[in-house]
Amino acid sequence: MPELLTIGQVAARTGVATSALRFYEERGLIASERHGGGHRRYPRPVIRRVAFILFAQRIGLTLEQIGEELAQLPASRTPKREDWERLTAKWRLRVDEQIAQLERLRDSLTDCIGCGCLSLDKCALVNPDDRLGREGPGARRVEPVHARP
């Protein structure tokens, strides 16, 4: 019989809150078995699935997309390196696109003083042709700064 872990053990091992683990389970991303008193017990390979979920979220996949990816993994055994490589191969293109987008943003910053006014006539990033300047003076799209508790 494979070793089963409590939700607290999975949370401690993965750094994910127990509430998030329950949420992932509700969404069908991970699964547990119920034991005495209805307590959740997770098979050890769930740790890899949680790590996969966290990584996929960091590159911008939605939980729905993550679920679709996880559905491609074998249910009868622990995923092997080849399984992970097959799933993540297409992510390289996504990450490369994100890097290129950030590089374009970085290269455009020399024309932006970053003040948030967005009324500069040269702001090609968010305010091409000074569209927001026609709405009047001052910042138009600056989010208010909220005090932290």
N, C-alpha and C positions, 0 to 999 in steps of 0.2 A: 504494500500500500504506500503510495507516495506521501511525502511529508506535507501536511496542511498547515497553513499559517493563519493566525488571527488577523483581523483587520488592523489592529494596532501594530502587529509585527510588519505587515506589508507597508503601513504608513511610515514606520520608523526606517525601514530598509529603503524606501523609495523617496522619502521626503515629501510625500503627497498627503494632504489632510485626509482623515477618514471620511469626511463629508464628500470630498472629491472622488474618493474610491467608490462610495455609494452611488454618486452621480454617474461615474463611468459604468458601473454595473447596471444602473437603470437604463442607460443608453445602449447597453449590449456590447460595450467595448471589452469588458472583463466579466468573468463569471466566478461565482463562489458556490460552495456547497453549504447547506444548512445543517447544523449539528445541534445537539442538546440545547433546548431553550431558544432555538431559532438563530443561534449565533453563526455568523458567517465564518467560513473557513476557505482559504484560497490555496490552490495548488501553487507550489513554488514558481513554476514558469510564469505566473501572473506578474512577477516582478519585471520580467523582460517586456511583457506587454505594456506595463505602465511606463517603463522607460521609453518604449517606442512611441507611446501617446505623447509624452512630454516633448520628445524630440520633434515629432511631427507638428505639434503645436508651435514650436519655436520657428519652424520654417514657414508657418502660415496656413497649414491645413486646417480645415474646419473639423469638428467632431464627426460630422457625417462622412467627410472624405476619409478620415482616420478609420472609421468603422468599415468603409469599403475596402481599405487597404488591409486591415486586420482580418477581414473575411477571407482573404486569399491565403492566409496561413493555415497550415495543417492543424486540425483539431485533435488528431490522434497522437501527436507527439510534440515534443518541445521543438520550436523552430530552430533550424540550423543556420549557420552563417550564410549559406547559399540562399536560403529563404529570405533573409534580411537583405542581402545584396540585390536579389531580384526585385524586391519591393522598392528599395531606395534608389535604384539606378536612375529612374526617371526624375527623382528629386534633384539631382545634380543640375539639370537644366533650370529648374525653378530657382534654385539657390544662385546660379550664375546670373539669371535675369534680375534677381533682387540686388545682387552686387552691382550690376551694370546700372540699375536705377539709382542706387545710392551714389555711385561715382558721378553720374550726371548731376545729381543734386549737389554733391560736393563741389563740382566744377562750376556750378551756377551761383554758388554763394558769394563769389567775389563781387558780384553786382548787387548783392543784397546786404544791407547792414544788419539784418536780423532783428529789427526793432518791432516788427509786427504791424507797422502802420499800413503797409500794403497799398499805399497811395502813390508810391514812386512810379514815375512813368516808364521806368526801365524794368520793372519787376515782371519778368517773363515766366516766373515760376507759378505764381498764384493770381497775379493781376495783370495779365497781358493787356497792352494798350490802355492801362490805367482805368479800366472799367469801374473799379470801386471808387476812384476819385470823383466820378460824376455824381456819387451819392452824397457828397459833402466832405468836410474836413474831418480829420481824426481817423483813428483805427476803426476798421469796419469788421474785421474777422478775428480780432484778438479775443481769446477766451479769458474770462476773468480769473484772477488768481484767488484761490480760496485759502483761507487760513487753515492750517492743519490742527486737529485737536490736540 
